[in-house]
Amino acid sequence: MLSLLMKYLKIIFSMLIVFIMFSGSWWGDDKKKSRIIVNQEKFIEKQKRIRVNNETLALLYAHVPKAKTKLLKSYGYATFTNIGATVVFLSYENGQGLAHNNRTGINTYMNMQSGGLGLGLGGQEFRTVFLFKTQQAYNKFINSGWEANAKADAAAQYNEGGGSANSAITVAKDVKLYKFSKDGLLLQAAIMGTKYIKDEKLNKY
């Protein structure tokens, strides 16, 4: 009787071990599939931002042909596509983009967001292009993020070229800005309170 019981216990124990092993395998497969899906989604999002970046640069060059030379001479640049909206006197903007290192060719994917008082752009889509003269300015932008203050905002709304739309505007040390819609450059580009930060999930390998 005892030997028969031990035999049954061994069978049950063996089945339990097999069940645990297969369960672990299934769990591992699920985790692997999840990683594959996440990586595919990240790849698609990166390709989308690269495509929009190229469209933004093409628009910039169409509006300001001389900007191409300035961009190629810079240490790096960043492009963003923003959607601005206004509810009464409250405005907000959300957008996505990337920063590109001209020396290494590496892209850093970033997001932007802002909100505050102002007339805004009434739901208009517009593009932003930053030019970074130095490595220090570029690295500070992508690693520490950047928030436009009142001084930068005032500079962005004042055109030193006497109304010329062909001038990039200095918004920080070694940082210039173009901000425009598909129809042309926006001479008054309110940017105060706008934050630009690295997209941690998209940049994670």
Order of alpha helices (4+ residues) and beta strands (2+ residues): alpha-alpha-beta-beta-beta-beta-alpha-beta-alpha-beta-beta-beta-beta-alpha
